[in-house]
Amino acid sequence: MLGDDLYSRQPMCQTCIDHQVNFILVALPTSHPALYEWLAYLDANDAVHCHQERVWTGREYELRQYRYVNGIPLREEQPALLVNWCEVTVIREADGQQRYHNAFVTLHPMDDTTVADIVTAARARWKSENENHNVLKTKGYHLEHNFGHGHHHLAMTLLTLNVLAFLFHTVLHLVDGAYQRIRQQRGTRTP
């Protein structure tokens, strides 16, 4: 399961474990003070592992710097679930500009050979979510966050109709030759 910082609390993590589902969840310092106190202590004692990769993105080189620790308490209250923590910082090599930074908790064991794959999986959620949401907002579906502010069932009805339209258009785009020709002639949907 992939999720943002809202989900990286012990009850949610324990529910995942109870259902035999692993997770990779964002864990921010502001919402996990005990975890980051442990990290500060481990870092001061050189117990935080570091790994760096130089990656060609197809346009430029990036430096991906990873820090990780296995078996760290998620919270201060006992019993505390022991999780594995990692942090990634992505820097553009050409000018040293930081492009991305985030931290995650998981049950996947981490070492120099697995930490990059775990971070890639965690970041895939954002890529998928952002691209899909972008299409629904800007390509004629007019999906907005304000759909959640409707009264009674109107907001959910509008959301459901938009998502169904997107689903049908996606299926048609993949399997129907006539639809593909029409989309090619009409070009990109505009609001």
Beta strands, then each sheet from edge to edge (+ up, - down):
strand 1: 2-3
strand 2: 24-26
strand 3: 49-56
strand 4: 61-73
strand 5: 82-92
strand 6: 98-106
sheet 1: 1+ 2+ 6- 5+ 4- 3+
end
